[in-house]
Structures are given as structure tokens and as C-alpha cells.
Amino acid sequence: MSSSLAARRKPGSLTRSNLSGWGFAAPFLVFFLVFLVWPLLYGLYMSLTGKSLTGANDSLIGFANYAEALADAGMWRSLGNTLYFTVISTVPLVLVALVMAALLNVGLPAQWLWRLSYFAPYLLASTVVSLFFTWMYNPQLGLINDALSKIGIPKVAWLNDPNVAMWAIVIATLWWTVGFNFLLYLAAMQNIPHQHYEAASLDGAGAWRQFFSITLPQLTPTTVMIVLLQILASLKIFDQVYQMTAGGPGGSTRPVVQYIFETGFTGYRLGYSAAISYIFFGLIVLVSVMQFAVTRRRSA
Amino acid sequence: MAIQTLDRPTSGTSTSPELRQPRKKMTAGKIAAVVVAALIAVLWLVPFAWATATAFKTETDAAAPKISWVPPSGFTPEAFVKVFQDGNIPLWTWNSLYTSAAITAITLVISALVAYALSRIDFKGKKVLMTVIIASIIVPPPVLIIPLFYQMLALHMIDTSWAIILPQVIHPAMVFVLKKFFDQIPRELEEAAVMDGASRMRIFTQIILPLSRPILAAVAIFVFIGAWNNFLWPFIATNDGALLTLPVGLQTIKSAYGIQYAQNMASALLAALPLILVFLFFQRQIIKGVATTGLAGT
């Protein structure tokens, strides 16, 4: 009786729910469709055409752009640079953040002061960071070479030496963004129940022992997330490279996002540029799928 | 390990965050921690200090081959005055302020609305919608720049502020941060209002939103900082000098001022100042905002 009543009432109320549900979703959906879904699909279409900014050849050319990209040494080099940056930046960006958070978690006085100094650079625009570091890296007038010369290390052409430039960018990036990972670690550490430490210290475990036996294992899920988010963030590198070295010297720091930008807006080849965008996207999807697999296994 | 269970009853008093680290005395380990933490802090402050020292020099002193923290001809605000007289920094700051504010406002409104629907309303297609929004989290913004630029040309929005604002209001991860928060609000709170025949919109604005202030603030902070500092998209979307945002405008300074180091650093510091000041005032909220939205974001 009551179930049939419910069944009879359901269609009407569901319609009303449908209306209000989609009504609440509508404003977001409009933006979502126009500024994310549509460009994503249109970009895919573009990648199959010879479209250029000068208006030539809108017709479909199949996978020619992809074939060309796969044979394009410039694309491979920029992808290689991106991966190289990702590998060499992720380790310090996670480790230094962990060390910073662990130091503060000991219970230092004036927490706000430490948080301010470690995190403040994250609030700067990439342009500000680039101006700071271009100045500090200046071979003749820069602070860094001056400091090195005091301990007897000869001048380094930080941004002009192909072997050093990427490391120079890693250092600037570390300074700029490590505060973000640091905050995530600090928040996670402060969520570890204090009882664990009390029990351990009653057992006679020292600070080091506590860190390696309690803190680190408890942080594992956080560490996995931070590493994966850092990899995804590092793969998108563009701003600071473009501003500090413009991809040089000799293309040694040019990341794939810059290559996309240049083929599209300097080379006017929108279709080709879109194809490279999709190859890059494929890489990101691959990493994201791995992230999903790892985090799912952890939470299962 | 057996002690752990014995210990538990007494630990109830130490759960407050302020009391969480009540270490008794300055042990040797703690002193070492202070020293290392201080060393890192000094390293982290050097770029600010060096930029400030340079910005207050004359151009001649700044370009002198001998490094000096205290310049031979003394400190002077002349670089700041010159940069300010140019008028660009205030204009760019204003552009950044209103585009970031607009992005934050639109993002909050549309994300909270859709998050409410996903959290509370049963409607047909909800699962599909949810899946599509989740999936879109992995789309990296740089992939969209080429088609978005083309689209903006077609919509005649290039060289308007709309081109900067509109594509930056979609934050799928933030939708889920909000949805998760809404999920935790007890349904009983709404039931009385439902009995009184209140509309969905009324429940949303009068019950859900007021209870969600902390998370709304966290999302707002996260989105605002991102929008304020975004470089790539505004760089592509505008060529009109009057519309440049702070990060894009600064990029033009580098070539314009060439080797005027003091003016470069003065501009960088002026550009950095607003967010640093905001941080000093709202430190607690910003840290909480980044920590709660951070893992879901980026």
C-alpha cells in the first residue's frame, strides 16, 4: 500500500528534482561546456586539420600532424626536457617540504614566522620569482656567484650554460613552490594522534626513532599524494622557464608547453600545435591513471 | 607497545591543537631543529632581502661590479618613484584585482550551486554529470590554450577582460571539495525548512551557505591566489596594454627597463606586496585553505 503510493508519487517528484537538479547545475554546466568541453573537442578536431593562424587549410588531413610530431626532434627534445625537469624537481620539492614540516612539528616557538618565511614565495607571481632569480643568477653582479666566489668556487653562467640552466630553474622552482607541499605535510603531521608519540616515548623511543617509526609511516598516503600531484604540476612547467631562459640556451630548457605555445603562436601552425597538445595530454592522462590506480589500491 | 593502551585514557586532555606540542624543555634536539629551521628560513628570505636592497639603490650602485648590501651612495627610493610614475604597476594591480575577484566570485557561485545539486538533489543523469566533472580534473590548462584562443577570436573576446576571466572559472576539483563539505551537513537541519515548504534555493542560501563559510573561504582563497598569479592564459588572451594583469605586465617590464636592475626589483617588490600583505592579515585562513583544498586541487 505505502510502497505503491510512493511509486505513484515518485514520477512527479522526480521530475521536480530533475528540474531543480539540472537548474542548480546549469550555470556551471554552461561554463563547463563552453570553456572546457568544447575547446577540448575542438582542439582534437584542430589537431586533425592543417589549420593555421593565417587562415590557410582548414580541411581535415587525418593524422598527418601526429605523424609529423612523432618525427619532430624539437617535440621530443621539449618532452625530454619536461620529463627531466619533472624527475629532478620532484625529489627536492618533496624532501625539502618534508624536512621543513618535520622541523616545525618538533614544536618550535613562533610558528607563524617559520610558516611565513617558507610559504611566502608561493604567493608570488612567476614573473616576480623570475625577476628575483634572474638578478641573483646574474653572472657578474649576482649574489649567488658572489657567495660562491667567497668559498673559492669559480663563476657559474647559471642561465647561459646548457648543463646548468635546468638546475638553476629547479632551484628557483624549489624556492618558489616548496611552501605548498610543506603546508600539506605540516597539516598531515598535525593530524597524527599525539598518543602514538606519548606511547613511543614511554617505550623509550627517541625523536629520530619516533620520526621514522611513527611520523613517516603515518604520512605515507600524504606522501603518495604529494609526489603524484608534484609530478603532474612539474609536467606543466612553463612560466619560469619562459621568463628566465626563454627555453635556452640552445633549447636546453624548453619545455613541451613552450613548444606548444611557439608552434601555435609564433609558427602560426594551430593544427600542428593542437596535435602536440594532445600528445602532451596523453602523457598527463597516463600519469593520472597511475595516480588513480595507486591511490585506489591504498584506500581499498 | 602494551603501554599504548594504558596510556590512552590520560591523553584526552592534549587534543586541542594549541596543546598538541607541549614539549617540556629545550632539549638538544630541539635546539638543533631551531638552528636548521633558522638556516632554511634565512636562505628563503635572502631573495626578498636582496631584491629590497637592490630596489633602494641608485642604478649606478645596482650595476656596480662589487656586491654591496649597503650601497656606497646610500639608499634611495628613487627606483620606486620612477616605477610608480610610469603608472603601469597601479594599473596592472587594478586589472589583476578585478579580474581575480570576478573569477573568484563566479567560480564560487557556479561551483556551490552545482555542488549542492550533486550533494542533495536526486536527479536523472546525476551520476553521469559527476563522472564527467571528475574526469575533467585531469585536463591540464595548457592543452586548452590553442583552441581557447581560437574560440576567443571567434567570440570577439580577445583583448577584453572577459577573455581573461571566463575560461578561468571552471574548477572541477573545487566542486568536489564543496560537495564533500555539503555531504557532511546533517540533513535534519533542512528537514524543518522542507516541512515549511521552503524552496531548494531558500534552503541553499539560508541553511547550507551560512554553514559552509569556512570551506567557501578556503575555496575562494585558493582560486584567488591561482587567478592572481596565473601567467600563461592572460598572457595569451590580451595584447592590449591597458588590460594587462600584474604578472603579464611585469614580463613586459623586463624588456622595457633592460638592465635597470633597481627598477626591475622595485617593480617586482611592488607586485609582490599586495598578496604578502593579504597573507600577513589572513595567515590562518590561507594556511587552512591551502591545506584543505590543496590535495584536491591543482
Interface residues (C-beta under 8 A of the other chain):
Chain A: L14 S17 N18 L19 S20 G21 W22 G23 F24 A25 P27 F28 L29 F31 F32 V34 F35 L36 V37 W38 P39 L40 Y42 G43 M46 K51 V99 M100 L103 L104 N105 V106 G107 L108 W112 L113 W114 R115 L116 S117 Y118 F119 A120 P121 L123 L124 A125 S126 T127 V128 L131 F132 F133 T134 W135 M136 Q140 L141 L143 D146 W175 F180 L183 L184 L186 A187 Q190 H194 Q195 H196 E198 A199 L202 D203 G206 A207 T222 M225 L229 L232 A233 L235 K236 F238 D239 Q243 V257 I260 F261 G264 F265 L270 S273 A274 S277 Y278 F280 F281 I284 V285 S288
Chain B: M1 I3 Q4 D7 R8 S11 S14 T15 P17 R20 Q21 P22 R23 G29 K30 A33 V34 V36 A37 I40 A41 W44 L45 V46 P47 F48 W50 A51 T54 A62 A63 A64 P65 I67 I106 V109 I110 S111 L113 V114 Y116 A117 L118 I121 D122 F123 K124 G125 K126 L129 I133 S136 I138 V139 P140 P141 P142 V143 L144 I145 I146 P147 L148 F149 Y150 Q151 L166 P167 V169 I170 P172 V175 R200 F204 I225 W228 N229 F231 L232 I236 L246 P247 V248 L250 Q251 K254 Y261 N264 M265 S267 A268 A271 A272 L275 I276 F279 L280 Q283 I287 V290 A291 T292 G294 L295 T298
